[in-house]
Amino acid sequence: MKKDLRVQSPLWNILGIVILVIAAYGVTHSFPIEWSKGKDGAIEIYITSHINWQLISAMLLSLIYLPAYAYKFRQHNKLNPQHKVSMFSIQPPEYLEEDEMMRTVTQRATQKVYTFISFALPLATALFFIPMNRFWYIVIILLIAIIQNLMYYFEIRKYVKEDKEEVSEFS
């Protein structure tokens, strides 16, 4: 079951978030914004642009990541017609609800993530009052998303077994 997309989904999310961090770096450093006060007292904003390798890398990685993730969804739905998941559903694909135990495990993992987010978001908001490069504001938010996915993944993984273990258990 550890190879089930619903268990691996947080890892795919983390990969997508890492690509977003690379893209954020590329965007924030490709379009530097400068502010100055003009002679007449008006605020002047200068935006310059140049393409850098981080932005191009993020685009290329996205062109690989998105079709691969879509393929995993199609493959999962083909192999598990009773547990189909959608890329565009409001409900995350990682919810495991086959039986009461898996619902409880999902609830426990979701509760831990919610507790983390209720602590992390106010802390992040406080950090936003510190003057820093706009890239770091994006990184803080995406880091919260990475930690959330890791917490969920490790909590769920405690309760699922390898396919070989499941077969040997019932033999």
Sequence and secondary structure as in RCSB ss.txt:
>XXXX:A:sequence
MKKDLRVQSPLWNILGIVILVIAAYGVTHSFPIEWSKGKDGAIEIYITSHINWQLISAMLLSLIYLPAYAYKFRQ
HNKLNPQHKVSMFSIQPPEYLEEDEMMRTVTQRATQKVYTFISFALPLATALFFIPMNRFWYIVIILLIAIIQNL
MYYFEIRKYVKEDKEEVSEFS
>XXXX:A:secstr
 TTSHHHHHHHHHHHHHHHHHHHHHHHHHHS EEEEE TTS EEEEE     HHHHHHHHHHHHHHHHHHHHHHH
HHHH GGG   TT SS TT   SSHHHHHHHHHHHHHHHHHHHHHHHHHHHHTTS   HHHHHHHHHHHHHHHHH
HHHHHHHTT   HHHHHHHH 
